[in-house]
Amino acid sequence: MRVIDSDGHFFSDNEGMAKFLPAGTVPRGGAIFPPLDHLHSFIGTTPPGSFRPVDPQGWIDFMDDVGIESTVLYGGLAYSKINHRDWAIAVARAYNDWLAETYVQRSPRFNGMALIPMQEPEAAVEELRRAVTELGMVGATLQTAGLPSDLGAKEYWPVYAEADRLGCAIGVHGGTHAGFGMDQMNVYTPVGALGHPFGLAIHFASILFNGCLDRYPNAHFAFLEGGVSWVLMALERFDRAHDTHEQWNPRGELAPPPGVKVSDYIRKHVKEGRLYIGCEGAEEDIAYACRRVGSEAFMYSSDFPHEVNNAICRAEIRELVESEDLTDEAKANITHRNAERFYRFSERPRVPEKLATAQVSG
């Protein structure tokens, strides 16, 4: 069965990105991104071979070994913690130029998700347009902590309007867990386990109930690296809260429409290709989640080269493909079809015409 990785990573190449920054702006020490948070200070062991630096060839070797056709790369997970707006704009441009040169133009097996400066939404619109139309990115990634407002806030609607116009992907990705009520927790395991789904659930709710899925029907949103169980919680709790506390909505900006059950509203947008959830293959509730939400929602994510190694990824893919609880259609949706739909691979040229011409002439 074909496998497309909807969510891969790398470790930031500060030296490589620095050459795309304005002269004299590299911070002391050379670190371009702020630290994730103090919660990621981990003392213990991780699987052998995980968290290892890889270059593009190392990524290709990994895909060949594990059986992955192509990947979509996410980075800059602490980017939204940058408060200096001009620096945020410069970092986004440098990151996107570096990602395009290092990976996207290296091989058609690499696809990139851009950083955009949501710290200044007008600049985010411009950078999203540049990243998609000039650099060949398939969309942009948004972080779950650091910005002053939840991602469904009205100040960010112009960004989603541009994504709607471009028909590109918006991937909400967990990574930094500060501010979720665990800042004083004394052990890492629950922080790592809960931080990602907490952040995703908060911004999922904000985007959903602020009507962004209806307002921008040609944009499409994914919520990545939090497993699948948080979605089941959302179905139950949102239905209960909406049934007993339906919002006053005089301008019609909020969702869902009157009389519509929230879980039905979520399933509608899943069926119509606007809403996706990342999964890794080892979730025990994946088959049940497919029955509750629809298998059109879930996309396989390797998370390589973070807390996994080649053996773990092979085992997770095998678990998906050999599952007796998933239908053949669900398996195909999770392993490749949903990623193709979310990133709209079939609807856009692999490399923008101006880049393709430059490569041929070069």
C-alpha positions in Angstrom: 0.0 0.0 0.0 1.2 3.5 -0.8 2.3 5.6 2.2 2.5 9.4 2.2 3.9 11.0 5.4 1.7 14.0 6.2 4.0 15.3 9.0 7.7 15.0 9.0 10.4 17.1 10.6 14.0 18.1 10.8 16.3 20.0 13.2 16.7 23.7 12.4 19.8 24.4 10.4 20.7 27.8 11.9 23.8 28.2 9.7 22.0 27.3 6.5 19.0 29.6 7.3 21.3 32.5 8.4 22.4 33.2 4.8 18.8 34.1 3.9 18.5 36.6 6.8 19.2 40.4 6.5 22.9 41.2 7.1 23.8 41.7 10.7 20.6 40.2 12.2 21.7 36.8 13.3 21.3 36.7 17.1 24.2 36.2 19.5 24.8 32.4 19.8 23.3 31.8 16.3 19.9 30.4 17.5 17.2 31.8 15.1 14.2 30.3 16.9 13.4 30.7 20.6 13.4 27.6 22.9 10.2 25.6 22.8 9.6 26.1 26.6 11.1 25.0 29.9 8.7 22.0 29.8 10.9 20.3 27.2 13.8 19.9 29.5 13.9 16.1 29.6 16.2 13.9 31.6 15.9 10.3 30.7 16.2 8.1 27.6 14.5 8.1 24.2 14.4 5.3 21.6 17.8 4.5 20.0 18.2 6.5 16.8 15.5 9.0 17.6 16.2 12.8 17.7 19.1 12.3 15.3 20.1 15.1 12.9 19.3 14.2 9.3 20.0 15.9 6.0 18.0 15.5 2.8 19.8 12.4 1.8 19.2 10.9 5.2 15.5 11.6 4.9 15.4 9.9 1.5 17.3 6.9 3.0 14.7 6.8 5.8 11.8 6.9 3.4 13.3 4.1 1.2 13.9 1.9 4.3 10.5 2.4 5.8 8.5 2.4 2.6 7.3 6.0 2.4 6.6 7.5 -0.9 6.9 11.2 0.0 6.8 13.5 3.0 5.5 17.0 4.0 8.0 18.8 6.2 7.1 21.0 9.2 9.5 23.0 11.4 9.8 26.1 13.5 7.5 24.8 16.2 8.4 27.7 18.6 8.2 30.3 15.9 5.1 32.0 17.2 6.9 32.9 20.4 8.9 35.5 18.5 7.5 38.9 19.6 9.6 41.2 17.5 7.4 41.6 14.4 10.1 42.6 11.9 12.2 39.7 13.2 9.3 37.3 12.8 8.8 38.5 9.2 12.5 38.1 8.4 12.7 34.6 10.0 9.7 33.4 8.1 11.2 34.5 4.8 14.6 33.0 5.6 13.1 29.7 6.8 10.9 29.4 3.7 13.8 30.2 1.3 16.0 27.7 3.1 13.3 25.0 3.1 12.6 25.5 -0.6 16.3 25.4 -1.6 17.3 22.6 0.7 14.3 20.2 0.4 11.5 21.2 -2.0 13.8 21.8 -4.9 15.9 18.8 -4.1 13.4 16.1 -4.8 9.7 15.7 -5.6 9.5 13.5 -2.6 9.8 16.5 -0.3 6.9 19.0 0.2 7.2 22.0 2.5 4.8 23.8 4.8 5.8 27.5 5.2 6.1 29.6 8.3 4.0 32.8 8.1 4.2 35.8 10.5 0.8 35.6 12.2 2.3 38.2 14.6 1.3 40.6 11.8 -1.5 39.1 9.8 -1.1 41.5 6.8 2.5 40.3 6.4 1.3 36.7 6.9 -1.0 37.0 3.9 1.9 38.3 1.8 4.3 35.5 2.9 1.6 32.8 2.4 1.1 34.0 -1.1 4.9 34.1 -1.8 5.5 30.7 -0.3 2.8 29.0 -2.3 3.1 30.8 -5.7 6.8 31.4 -5.8 8.5 28.7 -3.6 6.2 25.8 -4.2 5.0 25.2 -0.7 1.8 23.3 -0.2 0.6 25.6 2.6 1.6 27.0 6.0 1.9 25.8 9.5 0.6 27.5 12.6 1.8 26.9 16.1 -0.4 26.2 19.2 1.3 28.6 21.7 2.8 32.1 21.7 0.3 34.2 19.8 -1.9 36.7 21.6 -5.1 35.2 20.3 -6.6 31.8 19.5 -6.3 30.9 15.9 -10.0 31.4 15.1 -9.8 35.1 16.2 -11.1 37.6 13.7 -7.7 39.3 13.3 -6.4 36.1 11.5 -9.4 35.8 9.1 -7.5 37.6 6.3 -4.9 34.9 6.4 -7.6 32.2 5.9 -9.2 34.3 3.2 -5.9 34.1 1.3 -5.6 30.4 1.9 -9.1 30.1 0.6 -8.1 32.0 -2.6 -5.0 29.9 -3.0 -6.7 26.6 -2.1 -3.8 25.7 0.1 -3.4 23.8 3.4 -3.2 25.2 6.9 -1.6 22.8 9.3 -2.0 23.5 13.1 0.9 21.8 14.8 1.7 21.2 18.5 5.1 21.7 19.9 5.4 24.2 22.7 3.2 23.6 25.8 3.6 26.6 27.9 0.5 28.2 29.3 -1.7 25.0 29.3 -1.7 24.7 33.0 1.3 22.4 33.3 4.1 24.9 33.8 4.8 23.7 37.3 4.4 20.0 36.6 7.4 18.0 38.0 7.5 15.2 35.5 7.8 15.2 31.7 5.7 12.2 30.6 2.2 13.8 31.1 3.5 17.1 29.7 4.6 15.4 26.5 1.4 13.3 26.4 -1.1 16.1 27.0 0.6 19.2 25.6 0.0 18.4 22.0 -3.7 17.4 22.2 -4.4 20.3 24.6 -3.1 22.9 22.2 -4.8 21.3 19.2 -8.1 21.0 20.9 -8.1 24.7 22.0 -7.4 26.0 18.5 -9.6 23.4 16.8 -12.5 24.8 18.9 -11.6 28.4 18.1 -11.4 27.8 14.3 -14.5 25.6 14.4 -16.9 27.7 16.5 -15.8 31.0 14.8 -17.1 29.7 11.6 -13.8 29.6 9.7 -14.7 26.3 7.9 -17.9 27.8 6.4 -16.4 31.2 5.7 -13.4 29.9 3.8 -14.6 26.7 2.1 -11.7 26.4 -0.2 -9.1 26.5 2.6 -8.5 23.3 4.5 -7.2 22.7 8.0 -5.3 19.9 9.7 -4.5 19.4 13.4 -1.3 17.4 13.8 0.7 15.4 16.3 -1.9 15.0 19.0 -3.2 11.5 18.3 -6.9 10.8 17.7 -8.5 10.6 21.2 -8.8 14.3 21.7 -11.2 14.5 18.8 -13.4 11.9 20.5 -13.4 14.1 23.6 -14.3 17.1 21.4 -17.3 15.4 19.8 -18.7 14.5 23.2 -18.0 17.7 25.1 -18.9 20.1 22.2 -22.3 18.4 21.7 -23.1 18.6 25.4 -22.1 22.2 25.7 -23.8 23.3 22.5 -27.0 21.5 23.5 -27.2 23.3 26.8 -25.5 26.6 26.1 -26.1 27.7 22.5 -24.3 30.9 21.7 -26.0 34.2 21.0 -25.1 34.9 17.4 -26.8 38.1 16.1 -24.3 38.6 13.2 -24.2 35.0 12.1 -20.4 34.8 12.5 -20.4 31.8 14.8 -20.9 28.1 14.1 -22.6 25.7 13.8 -25.8 27.0 12.5 -28.9 26.9 14.7 -30.3 23.4 15.2 -27.2 21.6 13.9 -25.4 19.2 16.2 -21.7 20.0 16.6 -20.5 16.4 15.9 -22.6 16.4 12.7 -21.1 19.7 11.7 -17.6 18.3 12.2 -18.4 15.2 10.2 -19.8 17.4 7.4 -16.6 19.3 7.0 -14.6 16.1 7.2 -16.6 14.6 4.3 -16.2 17.8 2.3 -12.4 17.8 2.7 -11.9 20.8 4.9 -10.8 19.1 8.2 -8.1 16.5 8.9 -6.4 15.0 11.9 -2.9 13.6 12.1 -2.3 10.0 13.4 0.7 7.8 13.8 -0.7 4.3 13.4 -0.3 3.1 16.9 -3.4 4.7 18.4 -5.7 2.0 19.8 -8.8 4.0 19.1 -8.1 4.7 15.4 -10.8 2.3 14.1 -13.4 3.7 16.5 -12.4 7.2 15.6 -12.9 6.3 11.9 -16.4 5.1 12.7 -17.2 8.2 14.7 -15.7 10.9 12.6 -15.1 9.2 9.2 -11.9 7.7 7.9 -11.6 10.7 5.5 -10.3 12.7 8.5 -7.1 10.9 9.5 -3.6 11.1 7.9 -0.5 9.0 8.7 2.3 11.1 10.3 5.8 9.7 10.8 7.1 12.4 13.2 10.6 11.4 12.0 13.2 12.2 13.2 11.8 13.2 16.5 10.8 10.5 19.1 10.8 7.7 16.5 13.3 5.6 14.6 13.0 3.5 11.5 11.8 0.4 13.3 9.1 2.3 15.2 7.8 3.8 11.9 7.8 0.5 10.1 5.9 -1.1 13.0 3.3 1.7 13.0 2.7 1.5 9.3 2.5 -2.3 9.5 0.0 -2.0 12.3 -2.2 0.2 10.2 -2.0 -1.9 7.0 -2.6 -5.2 8.8 -5.3 -4.0 11.2 -8.4 -6.2 11.2 -10.5 -3.4 12.6 -10.0 -1.0 9.6 -11.6 -1.5 6.2 -9.4 -1.4 3.1 -10.9 2.0 2.2 -10.0 3.4 5.7 -6.5 2.0 5.4 -6.0 3.7 1.9 -7.5 6.9 3.2 -5.1 7.0 6.2 -2.0 5.9 4.5 -2.2 8.2 1.4 -5.5 9.4 0.1 -6.3 11.9 2.8 -2.8 13.5 2.5 -3.3 13.8 -1.2 -6.7 15.5 -0.6 -5.5 17.8 2.2 -2.3 19.0 0.4 -4.1 18.9 -3.0 -1.1 17.3 -4.7 -3.1 16.6 -7.9 -4.4 20.1 -8.3 -1.1 22.1 -8.2 2.2 21.9 -10.2 5.0 20.3 -8.2 7.3 23.2 -8.8 6.1 26.7 -9.8 6.8 27.5 -13.5 9.4 30.2 -12.8 11.4 27.8 -10.6 11.0 24.9 -13.1 12.3 27.2 -15.9 15.3 28.3 -13.8 16.2 24.6 -13.0 16.0 23.6 -16.7 18.1 26.6 -17.8 20.6 25.9 -15.0 
